[in-house]
Amino acid sequence: MKKHPSNSVLFSLLEGSLPKDAEHRLRQHIEHCAVCMQSLDFEKQLTRSIEELPLAHPSPQFDGHVLSELQHSKAIPHRPLQAWMRPVITGLLITTTLLVIILAGGSGEEQSQSVLTPVFEYITDVMSPVTDQFHEQITLLTPSVDAADNHTIRIFLIASLALLVIGSLDRLLLPIIRHRERTG
């Protein structure tokens, strides 16, 4: 062996975790090398000193102190479930609204055959006075986007209002559904 072994290799020798052939070569080197013999003796003394140290035991109040520190720490504030669910629910509502518009949209024969046509017609009828009012104000304030018949603005307003309606359906329908489940 031309090179001196590292302290970790010497420690592995003390533990007996080296392969037999490597251990044999290392022991032969140590017999003829005073520096490595001194390092091995130092590792032995260090290991014995560490083993002789008394084990430290935590105080009986340790658990209580740790728990109280955790409860009073300002590490990461607790975020309620609603805080991270809000963007998810908003995304689902927007997706649902777009799906309703796509499925209920169309023209002519396609629209009359749509499954959601009654829902779309009901929303349009209920929101018609509001959309008409918006449409009048927008027409007065801005130039026409679609010169033919301004359907672009009307569809945008209906889609926005549909989003509001779908967003409030949980508040309107859930109590009714729960009441029916209890009584039915």
Stockholm file with secondary structure:
# STOCKHOLM 1.0

chainA/1-184         MKKHPSNSVLFSLLEGSLPKDAEHRLRQHIEHCAVCMQSLDFEKQLTRSIEELPLAHPSPQFDGHVLSELQHSKAIPHRPLQAWMRPVITGLLITTTLLVIILAGGSGEEQSQSVLTPVFEYITDVMSPVTDQFHEQITLLTPSVDAADNHTIRIFLIASLALLVIGSLDRLLLPIIRHRERTG
#=GR chainA/1-184 SS CCSCCCHHHHHHHHHTCSCHHHHHHHHHHHHHCHHHHHHHHHHHHHHHHHHHSCCCCCCTTHHHHHHHHHHHCCSSCCCCHHHHHHHHHHHHHHHHHHHHHHHHCCCTHHHHTCTTHHHHHHHHHHHHHHHHHHHHHHHHHSCCSSTTTCHHHHHHHHHHHHHHHHHHHHHHHHHHHHHHHHHC
#=GC SS_cons         CCSCCCHHHHHHHHHTCSCHHHHHHHHHHHHHCHHHHHHHHHHHHHHHHHHHSCCCCCCTTHHHHHHHHHHHCCSSCCCCHHHHHHHHHHHHHHHHHHHHHHHHCCCTHHHHTCTTHHHHHHHHHHHHHHHHHHHHHHHHHSCCSSTTTCHHHHHHHHHHHHHHHHHHHHHHHHHHHHHHHHHC
//
